Amino acid sequence: MPTSIFFDQSNVELVDICTRWNLQHSDDSLFEFKFENATLTLHKRDEPKLSGVVVDFVTGAVAHRRKFGGGKGQAIAKAVGFKNGNVPSVIDATAGLGRDAFVLASLGCKVTLIERQPIVAALLEDGLNRAYRDPEIGTWVQQRMSLHHGASQTSLTALGLKADVVYLDPMYPHREKSAQVKKEMRLFQTLVGSDEDADELLSPALIIAQKRVVVKRPDYAKFIDGQKPSASIKTKKNRFDIYSVL
């Protein structure tokens, strides 16, 4: 069933993107696609002052983190198993805006991104295509980052994928007192909602992963599927739960 979105039907590029991702035009949709500075941008129509959401691997915060974020000393790098020169392959089964996947790719991992929400997948595709063309990072991004569209509950096994690590970062309901999240994330959360079926991800992930499954959670969140991890790495606001399969 097509997902609805508002877009300028006279814009050939937008029509092509929406056709490819099975997105159907709707005048009543809460969300709108626009091209701004040659970048696919998602807007929330009832909040016109809210900044649009883009996937940008070349500039801004993601580029800053690549250059100055701590490299292999970051918690996410430790969680996926960077150690003694080991560079794991990773399936990011809840890709979202692709930021963690890009961090891992920038450290040398080959990362397969899986995203089921077609609007988000379209943003990811646009961001990846622009990164592929960038003279500084394009070569290694093409080599290390690829996108698949589908629900990971079925795609993990159906695609026949294998990797050292399956990485999961499902959306988790925010505490009410934490509701003042960044404006960009508020838009994103309205679109995606909470992954109520997130518990279904762990079992197929454990089948596919060759070494471990890593689940990123808010510090207050329950363990995924109620299963206690082999270990956890805690940061200021989050933790990385590690499920070893070795």
N, C-alpha and C positions, 0 to 999 in steps of 0.2 A: 504494500500500500504506500503510495507516495507521501512524502513529508511536505507540508505546506510552508511556503515562505513568500514574502512579497519581494519583487524585484522589477526593475525597469525592463519591460518586455521588448523594448526597441533596442536594447543593448545586446548586440550579437554575442559578445563574450559571456555575459551573464546567462543568456538563454542556453548557450552551449554547456556551461558548467552545470546549470540546473537540470538540463536534460540528461547529462552524463550521470548525475548523482540521483536521478529520479526524484527531483524536487519540483513540486507543483506550485504554480503561482496562485496566491490567494490574497485578495484585498483585505481580508480579515486577519491575516497572520500578525502575530505580535513581533515577528522578526523580519528584518530586511537585509538583503545583500546589496552592497554598493561596491564600485571600484573607486578607491581613493589613492592617488599617487601610484597608480598601476598595481594596487594591492587589493585583494578581495577582503572586504570588511563587513562584519556582522553588526547590525544595529538593533536596539530594542526600540520599537516605534513609539511606545508610550512614555519613553524617557529620552527626548531628543537631545538633552544636554549631556547624556551619558556617552562617554567615549566608546567608539566601536572596538570590536575584538578582531585582532588579526593574528596570524602566525608569522612571526618574523625571527628567523634564525641568523640573520645577517647583522642587524644593528640592535641597539637598545639593551635591555636588561639581560637578554639571553647571551648576547655577544660579550657583555661585561662579565658575566659569570664564567663564560668560556675562558676568558683571559685572566681573570682575577679571583675566581671562585674557590680556589684551594686545590684544584687538580685531583689527584688520586687520594688526597687526604680527606676529601669530602665523605660525609656519612654514607651517601648513596653508593659511592665507589667501594667503600669498605663492605657495604651490605651485599653487593653483587659478587664480591670475591676477588677484587684486585689485590694480588699478593704475590710477591716473589716473581714479578714479571708476567703473571697470568693476566690475560686480557679475555674475559668471557664473552661469548656471544649471548645476545639477549633478545627475548621477545617481550615487547612492552604491550601487554594485552589490553590495556585500558589507556590508550595513547593520549586522549584529550588534546591539549594544545601542543603536545610533543616536547615540552621543555626538559623533562627528565631524560627522555630518549636522546635529545640533542646533547645533553651533558655527557651521557655515557658514550655516544658516538664520538664526541670531541676528545674523549680519553682513549679512543681506539676500538671500542666495541662495535661489532656489526649488529645493528638493531633493526628488528622487524617490528613495525608499528601496526597494531590492530585497533581500529576504531569503528564502532557500530553506528554512531549517530551520523547520518549522511551530511548534515550541515557542517558538523565539526570535521568530518573527513574531507569535505570540499575545502575548508580553510587550511587543513594540513597539506593537502595536495598543492594548493597555491603557494604556501610557505616553502614547501620542499622544492617546487619548480624554480622559485626565485633563488633559493640557496644553491641549487644545482648550477645555476648560471653565474654565480658569484666567483670572481677570479681568485679570491683568497681562500674560500672554503669549499668551493663547488666540487672539486675533484674527490675529496674524501667524503663529502656528504653523499655524493652519488654512489660511492663504493660501500658506504656503511649504513645508509638509512633507506628503507623501502616501506611502502604503505600497503596494507590490506584492509578492505572494508568488510565488516561482518561482526556478528556477536561472538565474543571469544568463548562463550560457553560451548558453542559448536565449532567455531572456526579453528580453535587450537588443535583439535584432532582431525577435522575435515580437510584442512590445508596440508596435512602431512608435515607440519613444521617440527623442527627440533632445534634446541638451543641449550646452552649450559644453564641459563637462568631464564625463568619467566618472572617478569616484574608486573605487579598489580598495584594500581593506585585508584581504586574505585571511589566515586563521590560518596562522602559520608555526611549524614545530617549534622549541620552546625548547631552547637548549643545556642540558645536564644541570646545569651549575653555576648556571643561571638558574632552576632548578625551583621555588625558593621565591617564586613569584609570589603576588600578592594572593589571599586565600582565595576571593573572589568569582570571579576569573578562573580559578582552578583548577577550580571547578565548571563554568564556562562552557566551558573547554577540554575537559573530560571529555565534555560533551554534544556539542560541535561537532566536536572532533578537529582534525586538521590538514587544510587544504584541499589534498589531494593533486592535485586537478585544477585548481589555481589558474592554471597556465600557459595553460589553455584560455580564460581570461577576456580576455587581452590583445587577441587578434585581433578579436572582436566589439566590444570597447570602442573600438578604433581606428576601426571602421566607423561607430559611433554618434556619437562625440565630434566636435563641430564645431571645437574648438580644441586640446584636449589631453586626454591620459589621465594621471592622477596615481596612482602606486602607492606606498602606505605600506609600508615594510619595516623590520624590525629592522636595526640598523647592520651586522650581520654577514651578512645574508642575500644570497643570489645575486640577480641581476636576474631579474625575472619572464620566463619563457619564454626565458631566456638572451639577451634583447635589451637592448643598452646604451641607456640613456635619452638624451634630448637634453640634459638637465641634471638635477642633484640638489640638494636642499636638505637639509642635515644638521642634526640636533638631537643632544642628548646620547645618546639611546638608539636613535633611529630616523632614517630618511631618507625623503624624498619624491622618488621618481623621476618625472621629467616626460617624457612622450612627446608631442612636438608633432606635430599633424597639419596645421598650416598651411604 
